[in-house]
Every structure is written in C-alpha cells, then in structure tokens.
C-alpha cells in the first residue's frame, strides 16, 4: 500500500516547494493537499492552490471553508498586537498554526495519512511567534498522546532554509512558480506593493528568473 501524505497548502511558493519536495523524495506517495479558506482570503490564492494541486497530480485537494478565522487586521482593536517587543504583521492570524495543524491532523487521519507536511521557512520563524521547531515538537507530542497507536507527525522540511534558498529549491525541483501566490492582500492579481509581493519581485530579480506575475502596480515607493 502506498504511503499517504497530506500537505498543508496555501498556493504560495513555500508550500509548493514542500509539495514538490515530497513528490521528489517519495515518488510513489499518495498525496493530499489541504487549503483553509479563511475570512477574506484572496480568490487568486485559492485559484493558485487548486491549479498547483492539479499540476502535482494529488489524489485529492481538500478545501475547508473557515470564514470565522481572521487576520488581526480584520479584528478591531488588535492591529497593534505584538510579540517579543515587535509588532506583528497585519496578516498574522492568532494561533493559526495550532488551528491548521489540528485540522490537518484530523483530515490526515480520515484519509489514512501519517505525515502532515508544512512549508514554513526560516524567515517565517522570525516573523511569526507560532512558527517554531519547538512548537511543532510539542504538537507532535500531543498527537502521540491523542492518537497513541497511529504514528501521525507534522513535518516542516524548509524551516532551516531562507526565502532565497526556498526559491532556489523551487527552480531545482521544477515548481511552476508562475502559478504560485505571494500577495498579502485580497485580490484577483498580485498588488505588487505589499511585503509578500516585494519579496517575490526581489527573489525573481536576484536569482535572474523571468517573472511572469501580473502585478497591479510596480511602484516601490
């Protein structure tokens, strides 16, 4: 029987690289992807996730509707939330990863998968308080207690890699970057001005890659 793996999948570069990495390292694996459609999530991002899942030939692309999950910018009075002396990005979702890991673990059990793969990179761990190897280790301890005989684990294979290294891996793995999503705003196309878009544009430029992304604006001011 083929091994089954569920990838927590946003349609972004990191999760796409995580998906293609599993495909490379475990070519016979039966793949599932999970995308959580939370409040005001970009329709463009959802479309990219679906397209990439199809290109990766996953067994099933699962979409969970969760309009009650919101970023702090959509929570009145919470915009200045900070952690460790730094203001958190407006796109931060409180306890997001605990929620998403739990949902992914539940669905992994349903489909018979024993591995949940997530695409966090090193820079995420410096930006968001709920991205850390220690948190994943503790979550896996809870899984062992909750499902003692099943052997389900959450893995973050990119956690020690920088964004630049992740983009380099994308090229090496043949990830179709033109179908990935980086924009932090809710829209049909990349805005071109948010931190996500600026990082995307910089990575393509620094690595000498052709950027086929359609941006609403190329203004960097």
N, C-alpha and C positions, 0 to 999 in steps of 0.2 A: 504494500500500500504506500502511495506517495506521501511524503511529508507535507503538512499543510502549514502555511504561514499567513498571518494577517498583518498587513502594513497599514499603519495609521497614516492617512494620505490626504494632504491638503491640495495637491496640484502644484506646489511650489518646487523649487529646484532641489531643496534638501530631501524632501520626501520622495521625489522622483529618483534621485540618486540612490536613496535607501532601497527603493523598489528594484531598480536595475542591478544593484549590488547583490540582492538576494537571488535574482534571476541568474546572475553570472556564477555565484558561488554554489547555488543549488539548482542546476538546470532542470531537474525533474520534479521540483517542488510544485505543489498546487497552491496558487496564490489567490489571496483575497485582499481587497482594499476597502478601507472604511473612511468615509468623509462625513464630518459632522457639519450640517448646515445650520450654523448658529445665527443669531439676530444680525441682520444687515450684512451677511457675508456676501462678497462680490459674486454676481452671477457669472462674471468672466472666470473667476477662480473655480467655481463649481464646474463650469464647462471644460476648463483645462483638466481638472481631475478626472472627469469622465473620459475625455479624449485620451489621456495618458494611460488610464487603466485599460482602455480598449487596445491601444498600441502594445501594451505589455502583455496582452492576451491573458488577463487574470480570469480566474474561474468565475468570480462574482465581484462586482463593485457595489458595495453597500453604502447607501446614503441614509443617515439618520437626521430627521428634522428636529432641531432643538432651538426654537426661537426664544426660549427663556434664558439661554446662555448669552451673556452680553460682554462686550469690551467695556473698560472703565469709562471711556469717552461717552458711552451711552447710559451711564449711571450718574444722574445729577448729584453733584457734591463730591464725587470721587475722583475728579480729574487730577488732583494733586497727590494721590496716593504714592507713597514712596517706600523704598526698602533699602536698608543698609546705608541710609544717607543720600540715596539717589532717587530722583523722580522716575517713576516707572513710565514706559511708553504708553500712549493713549490706547494702543491696541492690546494692552495687557488684559487678559481675562482671569479674574481671581480664581485660584485653584483649578485652572483649566486642565492642567496635565493630570491631576488626580481624577478629575471627571472623565477625561478622554481615555486614560489608561484603564479605568474601571469598565467603561463601556466597551472598549476594545477587548478586554479580557473576557467579558460576558459573551460577546459575539464570537470570539475565538473558540470558546468552549462549545458554543452552539454548532459551529461548522467543523469542529474536531481539530482545530489548530492548537499547537502547543508553544508557538512563538508569536509574539507581537513585536513588530519592528517599528521604531520611530526614527524620525530624521533630524533630531536636534544636532546642531553643530556647536563648536567651542564658543563662538561668539554669542550664541543664544544663552549659554550658561552664565555669561557675564551681564546679560541684559535682563533676563527674567529670573526671578527667585525660585520658580518651580521647575527649572531645568538644571538638574544636577545628578551626577552619578550616585551620590549618596541617597537621593530621593528614590531613584529607580531601584537601588539595592533594598531599601526599606519596603518599597511597594512589592517587590518580589518576595520578601519575607511574609508580607500579608497574604500574598497569593498562595504561598506554601501552606499557610495556616487555613486559608479559606477553602482551598482545593488540595488537600494534603496528598492525595494519591494521583493527581493529574499531571503535575510537572510543567505548568504553564509559566513562562517568563516573558518579561519585557526587555527588549534589547535596543541599545542606541549606538549603532556601529560608527556613527560620524561624530560622536561627542568630543573627540580629541582633534578634529580637523577644523581649520579655519574656513571661512566662506570661500576664499580664493582656492583652497585645496579642494573644496567640495565641487566648485565649478570645473577645476581641472579633472576631477574624477568623472564628472558628467561627460566631458569630452571623451575621455578614455573608454567609458562604458557605452558610448553611443546614445546617450539620453537625448531625445529630441527637444532641445532647450526652447525652440520656438513655440512649443505648446505648454511651457511652464508659466506659472503666475507668481509675481513678486509684489504687486501693488498692495499697499495697506488700506487703500480707500475702496469704497463700494461702488463699482462701476463696470461698464462693459469692456473698457480697454484700460491699459495702464495709464495712470495720470502723468507719470514722468517726473514728478516733483517730490513725492513722499520719500522717506528714508529707504523703503523697500525698493522703489524704482531707481533711486540714485545709486544704491549699492549694485543693483542689476546692471545699470548702464556702465558703472565703473569696472565691474568684473569683465564684461564683454570687451571693453576698451583695453584694459590692462593685459588681457590674455590674447588680444588680437583676433577676437572672434567676430564674425558678422552678426549683428544684432537685427533680427527681423521683427522685433517687437514694435507694435504700433503704439506710440505714446501720444497722449492728449496734448502734452506740452514738453518742449525740450529746454525750457527756461530753467537755469540752475540758480538763479538769484533768490 
